[in-house]
Amino acid sequence: MAAPRRERQAQKRREALERALAAAPGTLTPVDLEAAFFFDHPDLVAGLGEVLQRQGLVAAFEAYARHLEEERDLALRRLARIEADPPLRALRAAKDEDLLALLAAHFRAWGAAGVHGERVADLEAALALAALRNAERAWVRGNGRPVLPVLVQEALAVLWPALYAHARRHGG
């Protein structure tokens, strides 16, 4: 019984997003924009956190990318609209603070202790999130090609030498 209810709620959210995508820029209130474009933010952060804790950064970002690929057309249109609309970009930047905190906590757990470790963890979090967002922008520019998991893997491959440096140096 809970599964059909969840599916109905998900369908209503998709329909609200479709309506918001069709609306002219500037016609929706900030509350409407947030509700339509970022309805899944808490679930995405929670899911990312679970995979991050169990399997690490690569698996977490790949799971996120596969999730967006599941509804590729809608995700591409949503990301393109966010990028093109300054109020949506501002909302996303505010939402990204949750992801930065989650990633920084992960890197603190794997990094050096003390003030220096805190700074490095914050930097690693910002770099990782920037790599993810860059992969998304490339995905949108390519209209879904290459697939997002490939773009995420490429971005992390470039970034990887800078991440977890403390753990690698000390055999952790």
ZADOFI-569607 format. One record per residue (C-alpha): residue number from 1; residue in one letter; z, x, y. Coordinates in Angstrom, 3 decimals, decimal comma, m for minus. Layout:
[NUM A [Z X Y]]
...
REM end
This chain:
[1 M [0,000 0,000 0,000]]
[2 A [0,725 2,866 2,400]]
[3 A [m2,667 4,505 1,761]]
[4 P [m4,735 1,472 2,899]]
[5 R [m2,544 1,178 6,001]]
[6 R [m3,025 4,848 6,827]]
[7 E [m6,776 4,496 6,335]]
[8 R [m6,866 1,461 8,677]]
[9 Q [m4,902 3,431 11,290]]
[10 A [m7,259 6,395 10,902]]
[11 Q [m10,259 4,087 11,316]]
[12 K [m8,755 2,573 14,478]]
[13 R [m8,185 6,081 15,866]]
[14 R [m11,774 7,074 15,091]]
[15 E [m13,019 3,907 16,811]]
[16 A [m10,866 4,645 19,874]]
[17 L [m12,299 8,157 19,987]]
[18 E [m15,836 6,790 19,692]]
[19 R [m15,169 4,451 22,644]]
[20 A [m13,691 7,303 24,669]]
[21 L [m16,696 9,504 23,881]]
[22 A [m18,994 6,748 25,098]]
[23 A [m17,017 6,219 28,328]]
[24 A [m18,254 7,892 31,482]]
[25 P [m16,182 10,875 32,637]]
[26 G [m13,484 9,848 35,090]]
[27 T [m13,244 6,255 33,848]]
[28 L [m10,293 6,751 31,505]]
[29 T [m6,719 7,399 32,560]]
[30 P [m5,010 10,625 31,454]]
[31 V [m2,916 8,567 29,026]]
[32 D [m6,050 7,013 27,509]]
[33 L [m7,710 10,423 27,260]]
[34 E [m4,705 11,909 25,508]]
[35 A [m4,396 8,979 23,108]]
[36 A [m8,086 9,014 22,203]]
[37 F [m8,859 12,735 22,086]]
[38 F [m5,569 14,194 20,868]]
[39 F [m4,205 11,455 18,601]]
[40 D [m4,158 13,851 15,649]]
[41 H [m2,532 16,782 17,446]]
[42 P [0,951 16,383 15,907]]
[43 D [m0,539 16,136 12,410]]
[44 L [m2,792 19,153 12,991]]
[45 V [0,113 21,268 14,228]]
[46 A [2,302 20,189 11,297]]
[47 G [m0,450 20,828 8,758]]
[48 L [m1,325 24,182 10,270]]
[49 G [2,361 25,133 10,209]]
[50 E [2,742 24,210 6,539]]
[51 V [m0,268 26,227 5,421]]
[52 L [0,658 29,089 7,748]]
[53 Q [4,105 29,311 6,184]]
[54 R [2,899 29,060 2,576]]
[55 Q [m0,392 30,953 2,663]]
[56 G [m0,761 32,783 5,956]]
[57 L [m3,039 32,802 8,958]]
[58 V [m6,436 33,034 7,279]]
[59 A [m5,742 30,115 4,945]]
[60 A [m4,273 28,048 7,790]]
[61 F [m7,264 28,547 10,075]]
[62 E [m9,699 27,940 7,207]]
[63 A [m7,897 24,696 6,324]]
[64 Y [m8,115 23,616 9,961]]
[65 A [m11,834 24,447 10,020]]
[66 R [m12,484 22,512 6,786]]
[67 H [m10,599 19,553 8,262]]
[68 L [m12,923 19,487 11,282]]
[69 E [m15,964 19,838 9,011]]
[70 E [m14,924 16,660 7,151]]
[71 E [m15,981 14,586 10,156]]
[72 R [m18,414 17,080 11,593]]
[73 D [m20,369 14,807 13,939]]
[74 L [m17,286 13,280 15,502]]
[75 A [m15,514 16,655 15,753]]
[76 L [m18,543 18,295 17,368]]
[77 R [m18,876 15,519 19,929]]
[78 R [m15,152 15,569 20,652]]
[79 L [m15,059 19,345 21,158]]
[80 A [m18,184 19,268 23,339]]
[81 R [m16,678 16,538 25,520]]
[82 I [m13,381 18,412 25,827]]
[83 E [m15,224 21,559 26,895]]
[84 A [m17,307 19,657 29,467]]
[85 D [m14,489 17,599 31,000]]
[86 P [m11,892 19,446 33,155]]
[87 P [m9,069 16,889 32,610]]
[88 L [m9,605 17,111 28,845]]
[89 R [m9,651 20,917 28,998]]
[90 A [m6,339 20,788 30,866]]
[91 L [m4,851 18,441 28,263]]
[92 R [m6,039 20,715 25,482]]
[93 A [m4,531 23,746 27,183]]
[94 A [m1,197 21,909 27,324]]
[95 K [m1,507 20,959 23,646]]
[96 D [m2,373 24,561 22,763]]
[97 E [1,125 25,573 23,856]]
[98 D [2,369 23,954 20,615]]
[99 L [m0,045 26,069 18,596]]
[100 L [0,890 29,208 20,492]]
[101 A [4,579 28,605 19,756]]
[102 L [3,836 28,019 16,068]]
[103 L [1,689 31,141 15,804]]
[104 A [4,143 33,282 17,776]]
[105 A [6,963 32,248 15,438]]
[106 H [4,805 33,250 12,484]]
[107 F [4,015 36,651 13,977]]
[108 R [7,665 37,203 14,937]]
[109 A [8,610 36,645 11,297]]
[110 W [6,122 39,322 10,241]]
[111 G [6,466 41,710 13,156]]
[112 A [8,804 44,168 14,760]]
[113 A [12,264 43,110 15,882]]
[114 G [13,458 43,197 19,468]]
[115 V [11,859 42,725 22,844]]
[116 H [8,747 44,692 21,945]]
[117 G [8,270 42,600 18,801]]
[118 E [8,545 39,409 20,854]]
[119 R [5,831 40,600 23,239]]
[120 V [3,571 41,664 20,407]]
[121 A [4,081 38,352 18,576]]
[122 D [3,158 36,421 21,710]]
[123 L [0,045 38,563 22,145]]
[124 E [m0,952 38,175 18,493]]
[125 A [m0,544 34,404 18,810]]
[126 A [m2,718 34,282 21,932]]
[127 L [m5,384 36,454 20,295]]
[128 A [m5,427 34,359 17,116]]
[129 L [m5,730 31,104 19,044]]
[130 A [m8,476 32,591 21,233]]
[131 A [m10,386 33,588 18,091]]
[132 L [m10,077 30,041 16,729]]
[133 R [m11,204 28,452 19,988]]
[134 N [m14,120 30,896 20,264]]
[135 A [m15,235 29,949 16,743]]
[136 E [m15,097 26,281 17,737]]
[137 R [m17,229 26,920 20,843]]
[138 A [m19,819 28,777 18,737]]
[139 W [m19,810 25,881 16,269]]
[140 V [m20,459 23,380 19,053]]
[141 R [m23,190 25,562 20,613]]
[142 G [m24,866 25,848 17,207]]
[143 N [m24,524 22,099 16,605]]
[144 G [m22,510 22,680 13,456]]
[145 R [m24,274 25,801 12,233]]
[146 P [m23,007 28,031 10,837]]
[147 V [m20,234 25,929 9,409]]
[148 L [m16,885 26,288 11,134]]
[149 P [m15,045 27,997 8,236]]
[150 V [m17,629 30,813 8,350]]
[151 L [m17,223 31,193 12,118]]
[152 V [m13,432 31,259 11,754]]
[153 Q [m13,692 33,952 9,073]]
[154 E [m15,981 36,021 11,318]]
[155 A [m13,594 35,694 14,277]]
[156 L [m10,582 36,684 12,199]]
[157 A [m12,448 39,625 10,671]]
[158 V [m13,014 41,020 14,153]]
[159 L [m9,431 40,375 15,183]]
[160 W [m7,705 41,344 11,934]]
[161 P [m7,116 45,051 12,694]]
[162 A [m4,958 44,026 15,681]]
[163 L [m2,821 41,549 13,740]]
[164 Y [0,256 42,267 11,606]]
[165 A [0,123 45,902 12,722]]
[166 H [3,890 46,421 12,341]]
[167 A [3,920 45,029 8,797]]
[168 R [0,953 47,200 7,768]]
[169 R [2,470 50,383 9,216]]
[170 H [5,727 49,859 7,342]]
[171 G [4,367 48,593 4,069]]
[172 G [5,542 44,990 4,707]]
REM end
